[in-house]
């Protein structure tokens, strides 16, 4: 399979916006989130089920964002998509399901490998059926088998999560997306390889 570019470096061609369009733009060859209640940026006409997504991101201090995938209902990204957290958690230990690189509210990263605010990070997200893997800055930090998440609102270890569906059901094709949840973020080198 060949890599498919998701960003031409000069425009938001191929992307849609669920919130304030002024919050999303292009600067210096990067997609920029200006934190103006932009909601989500999403792949407008393309859906992905099994894939490898490669991208680079950086953020300002205390920024909060995320990479969404298999997102099926544009009106409800949180309950119909999954999120890899982007958050300013450099050096924070122990990790939680809300740290940078986590499969949000589902699986904490093994450790915080995210760079300090203002520095570039490289993320590689692989979704292959029930198997989801996150590599952050060259280290695999999340490996999950979604088939183990059989109960809505519960993780296999008995802890609670916020989701109305059991995550074993989150295997359908959907949009890829970027989240504006407060704080400036920059994204570049976005590309995907279908599996």
C-alpha positions in Angstrom: 0.0 0.0 0.0 1.1 3.6 -0.6 1.0 6.6 1.7 -1.9 9.0 1.0 -1.3 12.6 1.9 -4.0 14.3 4.0 -2.6 17.8 3.9 -1.2 19.7 0.9 0.8 22.1 3.0 -1.0 25.2 1.8 -4.7 24.8 2.3 -7.4 22.8 4.2 -8.6 21.2 1.0 -10.3 17.9 1.8 -11.0 18.9 5.4 -14.3 20.0 7.0 -14.8 22.0 10.2 -17.5 21.4 12.8 -17.1 24.6 14.8 -15.7 28.1 14.2 -13.9 28.1 10.9 -11.7 31.0 12.0 -10.1 28.6 14.5 -8.4 26.5 11.9 -5.9 27.6 9.2 -2.6 27.0 7.6 0.6 28.8 8.6 4.2 28.0 7.5 3.2 24.6 6.0 1.3 23.5 9.1 -2.3 23.1 10.0 -2.8 25.4 13.0 -5.5 25.3 15.6 -5.9 28.8 17.0 -8.2 27.7 19.9 -11.2 29.8 19.0 -13.9 27.2 19.6 -13.1 25.5 16.4 -14.6 22.2 17.3 -13.1 19.6 15.0 -11.3 19.4 11.7 -12.1 16.2 9.9 -11.5 14.3 6.7 -14.5 15.5 4.7 -15.0 12.9 2.0 -12.7 10.1 3.2 -13.3 7.4 5.8 -10.7 5.0 7.2 -11.1 1.7 9.0 -7.8 -0.1 9.0 -4.8 2.2 8.5 -1.5 3.6 9.7 -1.6 7.4 10.3 1.6 9.3 10.6 1.8 13.0 11.7 3.8 15.5 13.6 2.4 17.9 16.2 3.5 20.5 18.7 1.5 22.6 21.1 1.7 25.6 23.4 1.9 25.1 27.2 -1.3 23.7 28.7 -2.8 23.0 25.3 -5.4 20.2 24.9 -6.2 18.5 21.6 -6.5 15.1 20.2 -6.4 12.9 17.1 -9.8 11.2 16.4 -10.3 8.2 14.3 -13.1 5.8 13.2 -15.5 8.8 13.9 -18.9 7.9 12.4 -21.3 10.7 13.5 -20.1 14.2 12.9 -22.5 15.5 15.5 -21.1 13.2 18.2 -17.3 12.7 17.9 -16.8 11.7 21.5 -19.2 8.8 21.5 -18.8 7.7 17.9 -15.0 8.1 17.5 -11.9 7.3 19.4 -9.3 9.8 20.5 -5.5 9.7 21.0 -4.9 12.5 23.5 -2.7 15.4 22.9 -2.0 17.2 26.1 0.9 19.0 27.8 2.0 16.1 30.1 5.8 16.1 29.4 7.6 14.4 32.4 4.4 13.6 34.3 4.4 10.2 36.0 2.6 8.0 36.6 0.6 8.2 33.4 -3.2 8.2 33.2 -5.8 7.6 30.5 -5.8 11.4 29.9 -2.0 11.8 29.3 -0.6 12.6 25.9 -0.5 9.5 23.7 -3.3 7.8 25.7 -6.3 6.1 24.0 -8.5 8.6 25.8 -10.2 7.3 28.9 -9.4 3.7 27.8 -5.7 3.0 28.0 -2.9 5.1 29.5 0.5 5.3 27.7 3.2 3.2 29.3 5.1 6.4 30.0 5.0 10.1 28.9 7.3 10.2 25.9 5.8 13.5 24.7 8.2 16.4 24.1 8.0 19.7 26.1 5.5 22.3 24.9 6.8 24.0 21.7 8.8 21.0 20.5 7.7 18.7 17.7 6.3 15.2 18.4 5.9 12.4 15.9 2.9 10.1 16.2 2.2 6.8 14.4 -1.3 5.4 15.0 -2.1 2.0 13.7 -5.7 0.6 13.7 -6.1 -2.9 12.5 -9.5 -4.5 13.4 -9.6 -4.5 17.2 -5.9 -3.8 17.5 -4.8 -0.2 18.1 -1.2 0.8 18.6 0.2 4.3 19.3 3.9 5.1 18.8 5.0 8.5 20.1 8.5 9.8 19.4 9.7 6.4 18.4 8.4 4.4 21.4 5.3 2.3 21.4 3.2 3.6 24.3 -0.2 2.0 23.7 -1.1 -1.4 22.5 -4.8 -2.5 23.0 -7.1 -5.2 21.8 -10.5 -3.6 21.7 -12.2 -7.0 21.9 -11.4 -6.9 25.6 -13.7 -3.9 26.1 -17.0 -5.7 26.2 -19.0 -3.5 28.6 -20.2 0.1 28.0 -18.6 2.5 30.4 -16.1 0.0 31.8 -12.5 -0.9 31.1 -11.3 -4.5 31.4 -9.7 -3.7 34.8 -13.1 -2.6 36.2 -12.4 1.1 36.0 -15.0 3.4 34.5 -14.8 5.2 31.2 -17.2 7.8 29.7 -18.3 5.9 26.7 -21.9 4.7 26.0 -20.7 1.9 23.6 -18.4 -1.0 24.5 -15.2 -0.3 22.7 -15.2 -3.8 21.1 -17.8 -2.2 18.8 -15.5 0.6 17.6 -14.2 -1.1 14.5 -16.2 0.6 11.7 -14.7 3.0 9.2 -14.9 6.6 10.0 -13.4 10.1 9.7 -10.0 11.1 11.0 -10.1 14.3 12.9 -8.2 16.9 14.9 -9.7 18.5 18.0 -9.8 22.1 19.3 -10.1 21.7 23.0 -8.1 24.8 24.1 -4.6 26.0 23.3 -2.7 26.5 20.1 -1.5 23.4 18.2 0.3 22.8 15.0 0.2 19.7 12.8 2.3 18.7 9.8 3.3 15.7 7.6 -0.1 14.1 7.9 -0.3 11.0 5.8 -2.2 7.7 6.0 -1.6 4.2 4.6 -4.7 2.0 4.3 -4.5 -1.6 5.4 
